[in-house]
Structures are given as structure tokens and as C-alpha cells.
């Protein structure tokens, strides 16, 4: 029978050996430190264009961020907060850059470990095209490449998991875009976001009882259910983050999609297989300040799923700025996935299956 002991101190001590809870609660600090440190580290990087060392273009004509998994999601979140970015932008999760990327494009290569093979391939591709990629890493081959080629390097603290270093990985991109003149100073939005997340720690932490803890309630609803997370507009990258956190923290399958696209295909998938519907919880991430057409779609889609036997949870963003609203959803999903891991009796930090796969991949002929 479920009880407070599911999330109690003894269970935390037994399961959270990697202190994932500390990383989740530390997100406000990561945002503050990551933003300040990388802003300082970027001084003169773009002004150095034309100097002896390679440098990104002072006025980029386009933006590409290269990364995988936890090293890429920060780019999705940052770009969602900048709808008026004056240049084309893309997040690349793969081995190569889009055909349009040339020397006038700003390329940012993000790999927490510094050894992500897809990101290293993109960095090499960028160099071949005459770009000077900004590198974000804790060390590894990417940091070595930056040192050898004189590329800008933004170093993040080592020793954690990429997904647990979100603030350190997201803020370098935001600071880089500011330094490149592609967006305005974000200090006020970051201050609001940090204050909101600190307050969120007081509402969602393990010291808060289930009855008033939205993350624990969500975890209980997700327990032994297939999770599907739906976003719309601003909340799309948060849906992707939630999916990944359930996968890696709770070691459970989860899926995500976005409105309005899912209404043109996935909606039909819920019209049969009632046993799948009954085993699913669909979480809709809503933004009250979003497009009224998307909000209407979300309400109608949720009703359609419920009519087919799918349990539905509606989650509302909090805050004023786009950054605060988006990260409020990220924080709730991070805590919920952590508590779900405790319900499943697993340590949320290790990702053994991923590491085993990487080892096999590195030993193959395609390494």
C-alpha cells in the first residue's frame, strides 16, 4: 500500500546514491552560476573576429546547436524562449550539419562529457566549412579540440549526469546568443526564473507531504502507467524533457508529441486497443499565455482521449517570462520523475543500458 515511506528519508538514502535530488534542487543555482560564468568567459570572443585565433562571426547569419540527449535539451528550452530570434536556428541531433551552414553561421557544439561522437562529428564538419564552433563541455575530446584549434571553450562543472546539469548546459547558449547580438540581455528573466524555482523547491521537495506536493501526486498517477507527454508552442521542449526524465530517472518507457501535429495522426491511434489506453496517462503541459488556438486544441484533445479511456493530467505553467514559465514545467517534471524512480525502487542516477550501448558502439567498425 502506498504511503509516506515511499518518499521518506530511509528510501531516499537507500536509492538516491548519486544524489539526483540534489541536482534537481540545485537547478536555480546552476542557472545563476552558469549564466554568470559563461558571460564572463565570452568577453571578447566575438570581437576577436579577424584576429589570429579562429572566432565565430560577429554578425551570424544563422545558428546551429549540436548535441544529444541531456546536452541538447537546453538548446530546445533556450530557443523556445526566443521566438523573435533574427536568424534561422536549428538543433542538430546527429552526425552532420544542415547544407545551409557556412562560415557566416554560428555553430555551438554541446557535449557534457566532451566525448559524444555525434557532436564531435558536427564540430569537425563545422571546421571543414570554415566555421569556428563555440564548444561547451566539461572536458574530453571536444575540449581538447577547442584547445588544439584555438576555439572558444565554455567549461562546465564535471562529475554529474548531462540531464542533471541542465542549468550549466543551457546558460552558455543563452550567454552566447547575447554576446553575438542575437538576443537582448536576459538577466531579469533569469532572476525571475531562479526565484520561482527556489520557491518551487519549497513546494515540491521530499519534506512536503503528498497531499500538497504536486510532483508526488503526479508520480503516483504515473506509477505503473505508460506516460505520454504533450506540449504545444512554448511547452514543446518541456514535454521532450519530461519524456527523457521518465526514461532515464525512472527507467520507464515514455513518449512525447506536440500539438497541433498530433491531432493529425496520433489522435487516431487511440481509437483502438483499449487495453493500451487504460494503461496510459497523458500529461498535457499547458501555458495560459499561449496561443488561444493551441489551448482550445489541448482541451478538445484531452477530452477525446478521456472518451477513449486514457487518463489525463493537465499541468499549468507558472511565472511571467517565457523562461520562468518553461522552467517551472521542467522543474515539476524533474521532481515527478525522481519520485517515480523511488516508487519503482530504482536509483535515478545510473543509465547502465545507455553506457553499455555506447561501449558496444565504440567497439564496432563504425566507431
C-alpha positions in Angstrom: 0.0 0.0 0.0 1.3 3.4 -0.9 2.4 5.6 2.0 4.7 8.4 3.1 7.6 5.9 3.4 7.7 5.7 -0.4 9.4 9.1 -0.4 10.8 9.0 3.2 14.4 9.6 4.3 15.2 5.9 4.6 14.1 5.3 1.0 16.0 8.3 -0.3 19.2 7.2 1.4 18.8 3.6 0.1 18.0 4.6 -3.5 19.4 8.0 -4.4 23.1 7.1 -4.3 24.0 9.6 -7.0 22.1 12.5 -5.3 19.8 13.2 -8.2 17.6 15.0 -5.7 20.4 17.4 -5.0 20.9 18.1 -8.7 17.2 18.8 -9.2 17.0 21.1 -6.2 20.2 22.8 -7.5 18.8 23.9 -10.8 18.3 27.6 -9.6 22.0 27.7 -8.6 23.0 26.2 -11.9 21.2 28.8 -13.8 22.7 31.6 -11.8 26.3 30.3 -11.9 26.1 29.1 -15.5 24.9 32.4 -16.8 27.4 34.5 -14.8 30.5 32.3 -15.5 29.8 31.9 -19.2 29.1 35.6 -19.8 32.5 36.4 -18.3 34.1 33.7 -20.4 32.7 35.0 -23.6 34.1 38.5 -23.3 36.0 39.4 -26.5 35.1 36.1 -28.3 33.0 37.7 -31.0 35.0 41.0 -31.0 38.1 38.8 -31.9 36.7 38.1 -35.4 39.6 38.7 -37.8 42.2 38.0 -35.2 44.8 35.2 -35.5 42.7 32.7 -33.5 39.5 31.3 -35.1 36.4 33.2 -34.0 32.7 32.9 -34.5 31.1 35.5 -36.9 30.4 38.9 -35.3 27.0 39.0 -37.0 25.9 35.4 -37.5 23.5 34.7 -40.4 22.3 31.5 -38.8 22.5 29.4 -35.7 23.1 25.7 -35.2 23.4 23.9 -31.9 24.8 20.4 -31.9 24.1 18.0 -29.1 22.5 14.8 -27.9 20.2 13.9 -25.0 20.8 16.0 -21.9 23.3 18.1 -23.8 20.8 19.1 -26.4 17.6 19.8 -24.4 19.0 23.1 -23.0 19.1 24.4 -26.6 15.5 23.5 -27.2 14.5 25.3 -24.0 16.5 28.4 -24.7 15.3 28.7 -28.3 11.7 28.3 -27.3 12.1 31.4 -25.1 13.4 33.4 -28.1 10.6 33.4 -30.6 11.9 36.6 -32.3 15.4 35.3 -32.9 16.5 37.3 -36.0 18.3 34.3 -37.8 17.3 30.8 -38.8 18.1 28.3 -36.0 18.3 24.6 -35.7 19.2 22.0 -33.1 21.1 19.1 -34.6 20.9 15.7 -33.0 23.1 13.7 -35.4 26.3 13.4 -37.2 26.2 16.3 -39.7 25.2 20.0 -40.2 22.4 21.3 -42.5 23.5 22.1 -46.0 23.0 25.8 -45.5 25.6 26.1 -42.8 28.7 28.1 -43.8 31.4 30.4 -42.3 28.8 33.1 -41.5 26.8 30.7 -39.3 27.2 30.5 -35.5 27.8 26.8 -34.5 27.6 25.8 -30.9 28.8 22.2 -30.1 27.5 21.0 -26.7 28.7 17.7 -25.1 28.7 17.4 -21.4 31.3 14.6 -21.4 33.1 16.1 -24.4 33.2 12.7 -26.0 29.8 12.5 -27.7 30.6 11.1 -31.1 27.8 12.8 -33.0 28.7 16.2 -31.6 32.4 15.7 -32.3 31.4 14.8 -35.9 29.4 18.0 -36.2 32.3 20.1 -34.8 34.6 18.6 -37.4 32.1 19.3 -40.1 31.8 22.9 -38.9 35.6 23.3 -39.1 35.7 21.9 -42.6 33.1 24.5 -43.6 35.1 27.4 -42.2 33.2 27.8 -39.0 34.7 28.3 -35.6 32.3 26.5 -33.3 31.8 27.6 -29.7 32.4 24.4 -27.7 30.6 23.6 -24.4 32.0 20.7 -22.4 33.3 19.5 -19.1 36.4 18.1 -20.8 37.0 15.2 -23.1 37.8 15.3 -26.8 35.7 18.4 -27.5 37.7 20.4 -25.0 40.9 19.0 -26.4 39.8 20.0 -30.0 39.0 23.5 -28.8 42.4 23.8 -27.2 44.2 22.5 -30.2 42.4 24.7 -32.7 42.0 27.8 -30.6 38.3 27.6 -30.5 36.1 29.3 -27.8 35.6 26.8 -25.0 33.0 27.2 -22.2 33.8 24.7 -19.5 31.0 23.3 -17.3 31.5 21.5 -14.0 32.3 17.8 -14.4 31.2 14.8 -12.4 27.5 14.7 -13.0 25.0 13.4 -15.5 24.2 15.6 -18.5 20.5 15.7 -17.6 21.4 16.7 -14.1 23.5 19.7 -15.4 20.7 21.4 -17.3 21.4 24.9 -16.0 25.1 24.6 -16.7 24.4 23.5 -20.3 21.6 25.8 -21.2 23.1 29.1 -19.9 26.2 29.0 -22.1 24.0 29.1 -25.2 21.9 31.9 -23.9 25.0 33.9 -23.0 26.5 33.1 -26.4 23.4 34.4 -28.2 23.6 37.6 -26.2 27.3 38.1 -26.9 26.6 37.5 -30.6 23.9 40.2 -30.6 21.1 37.8 -31.4 19.0 38.4 -28.3 18.6 41.0 -25.5 20.1 40.8 -22.0 18.2 38.1 -20.1 19.2 38.9 -16.6 15.8 40.0 -15.4 14.2 36.8 -16.8 16.8 34.6 -15.2 16.3 36.4 -11.8 12.6 35.7 -12.0 13.1 32.1 -13.0 15.6 31.5 -10.2 13.2 33.0 -7.6 10.3 30.8 -9.0 12.4 27.6 -8.9 13.6 28.3 -5.4 10.0 28.7 -4.3 9.2 25.5 -6.3 11.8 23.6 -4.2 9.9 24.5 -1.1 6.7 23.2 -2.7 8.0 20.0 -4.3 10.8 18.8 -2.1 10.6 15.5 -0.1 9.8 17.4 3.1 6.4 18.3 1.6 3.6 15.8 2.2 1.8 14.1 -0.7 -1.4 15.9 -0.1 0.1 19.2 -1.1 3.0 18.0 -3.3 2.1 18.2 -7.0 5.2 16.2 -8.0 4.5 13.3 -5.7 0.8 13.2 -6.8 1.9 13.1 -10.4 4.4 10.3 -9.7 1.7 8.2 -8.1 -0.6 8.7 -11.1 2.3 7.8 -13.4 3.2 4.7 -11.4 2.7 1.5 -13.5 1.3 3.6 -16.4 2.7 4.4 -19.8 3.5 8.1 -19.9 2.8 10.2 -22.9 3.5 13.9 -22.5 2.0 16.5 -24.9 3.3 20.1 -25.4 2.1 23.0 -27.5 4.0 26.1 -28.5 6.3 27.1 -25.6 5.8 23.9 -23.8 7.0 21.5 -26.5 10.6 21.2 -25.2 9.3 20.7 -21.7 7.3 17.7 -23.0 10.5 16.3 -24.5 12.4 16.9 -21.2 9.6 15.1 -19.2 9.8 12.1 -21.6 13.6 11.9 -21.2 13.5 12.2 -17.4 11.0 9.4 -17.0 13.2 7.3 -19.3 16.4 8.0 -17.5 15.4 8.7 -13.9 12.5 6.2 -13.5 13.9 3.7 -16.1 10.4 3.5 -17.6 9.1 3.9 -21.2 7.6 7.3 -22.0 6.7 9.2 -25.2 6.0 12.8 -26.2 4.4 14.7 -29.0 3.2 18.2 -29.8 0.0 20.0 -30.8 -1.3 20.6 -33.3 0.6 17.9 -35.2 -0.6 15.0 -33.0 -4.2 15.8 -33.9 -3.4 14.9 -37.5 -2.1 11.4 -36.8 -1.6 10.2 -33.2 -5.2 11.0 -32.2 -6.3 8.2 -34.5 -4.0 5.8 -32.6 -6.2 6.0 -29.5 -9.3 4.8 -31.3 -8.5 1.1 -30.8 -6.5 -1.1 -28.4 -8.5 -0.1 -25.3 -6.1 -2.1 -23.0 -3.3 0.3 -24.1 -5.5 3.3 -23.4 -6.3 2.0 -20.0 -2.6 1.6 -19.2 -1.7 5.2 -20.2 -1.5 8.6 -18.5 -1.5 11.5 -20.9 0.0 14.7 -19.4 -0.8 17.9 -21.2 1.7 20.8 -20.4 -0.3 24.0 -20.8 0.8 27.6 -21.0 -2.0 30.0 -20.1 -0.3 32.8 -22.1 0.0 30.6 -25.2 -1.9 30.7 -28.4 -5.7 30.5 -27.8 -6.0 28.1 -30.7 -3.5 25.7 -29.1 -5.2 25.9 -25.7 -8.5 25.1 -27.4 -6.9 22.1 -29.2 -5.4 20.9 -25.9 -8.8 20.9 -24.2 -10.5 19.1 -27.1 -7.7 16.6 -27.5 -7.7 15.8 -23.7 -11.5 15.3 -23.9 -11.1 13.0 -26.9 -8.5 10.9 -25.1 -10.6 10.6 -21.9 -13.5 9.4 -24.0 -11.3 6.6 -25.3 -10.3 5.6 -21.7 -7.0 7.4 -21.4 -6.3 9.0 -18.1 -5.4 12.7 -18.5 -3.5 15.2 -16.3 -3.4 18.9 -17.2 -0.4 20.8 -15.9 -0.2 24.6 -15.9 3.0 26.7 -16.3 3.8 29.4 -13.7 5.6 32.7 -14.0 5.6 35.8 -16.2 8.5 35.5 -18.6 8.7 32.7 -21.1 11.9 31.4 -19.4 10.2 31.2 -16.0 7.1 29.5 -17.4 9.0 26.9 -19.3 11.4 26.1 -16.4 8.5 25.8 -14.0 7.3 22.9 -16.0 10.8 21.4 -16.3 11.2 21.5 -12.5 7.8 19.8 -11.9 8.7 17.0 -14.4 12.2 16.5 -12.9 10.7 16.1 -9.4 7.9 13.8 -10.6 10.3 11.5 -12.5 12.5 11.4 -9.4 9.6 10.3 -7.2 8.6 7.8 -9.8 12.0 6.2 -9.6 11.5 5.8 -5.9 8.2 4.1 -6.4 9.8 1.7 -8.9 12.7 1.1 -6.4 15.5 2.2 -8.7 18.4 4.6 -8.3 17.5 7.6 -10.6 21.1 8.4 -11.5 22.8 5.5 -13.3 22.0 4.9 -17.0 23.6 1.4 -17.4 21.7 0.5 -20.6 22.9 3.7 -22.3 26.5 3.2 -21.2 26.5 -0.4 -22.3 25.2 0.6 -25.7 27.9 3.3 -26.1 30.6 0.8 -25.2 29.3 -1.7 -27.8 29.1 1.2 -30.4 32.6 2.2 -29.6 33.8 -1.3 -30.2 32.2 -1.7 -33.6 33.5 -1.0 -37.0 31.7 2.3 -37.2 33.4 3.8 -34.2 
